[in-house]
Amino acid sequence: MFRSLICVAVSTFFSVAVMAQEQTTDSKPSFADYTATLKQEALSKGYAPELLEPVFTSLTFHERIVSADKSQPEFVETLSTYLPKRVSETRIKMARERYQQYLPELEKIGQKYGVQPRFIVALWGLESSFGRIMGNYSVPSALATLAYEGRRETFFKQEFYHALDILAQGHISLDDMKGSWAGAMGQSQFMPSSFMAYAQDGDGDGKKDIWTNQLDVFASIANYLKQQGWDNSKTWGREVILPEGFDAGNAIARGSLQRNEWLGRWSQSERSLADWNKLGVQRLNKTALPARDLTAALVLPDGEGGRAFLAYDNYKVLMHWNRSYYFVTSVGYLADLIVAEE
């Protein structure tokens, strides 16, 4: 009898657990129901029905986007494996060709925004391979998929509304609003919020077209850098040699941080070039650092024992674009190689 009661209790427990799991699973709405609610929210925000109807009719759920968002790369990169792929001989050659092809336009835009043209071209090349690889997902569908997936729902819903704003302003058609699986758009790979904050009409035609208009792309990249504090009297940084027994505590402490925390660590590392000279830091050719009135922070992308870089203020700007030491270093390297003597 007692054993029977235990069996009944266990059976009841598992039945309740299964029901609870089914209720939890069933509590998530379908993608269609989720986007229907999102449409009502958009209407309540004042978006025109004639804008929303084609957008919401076109929305498609992409399981591949969810998988891409959740996946983690298995291969651990180092700077020495990353740079040759990102700054390949082919990309260097293409960057130099594009730089010369658009030099008059680049110089005009560079002068207007106070940004050296080589950095505009470097970012253009690294973000979309000079407009050749921009992604082929419908941006509204990608953003709706990621919002529905739920890991960063608030962020992607806000990006979705920014995408609606871009469409409402007539900068691009719905059919042509293509981007990466994460919603980054055009030749500069701006998220919709970055588009709204930084995109420019580079040729005065009344549209900000970062998909097909090179002048708009160049001006938008330059404006982003300018708005974040770019100083065209300086470069990005330089690779250096550290002396034997160097205290790695002088470098920016590693770890994933919010930008404000990272900037605090930058301030702790920052010193004048004269002070870095006193600590024995040298150029790659083993000579003293330049005798310039500059400050720099020390960056060790791969940690102690790896390659070392003195980073100037413009490095901070590039870290706002993409908070990755590897990416920023690749931008600097490509920019330098664009104008280097062959």
Disulfide bonds with the S-S distance in Angstrom:
none
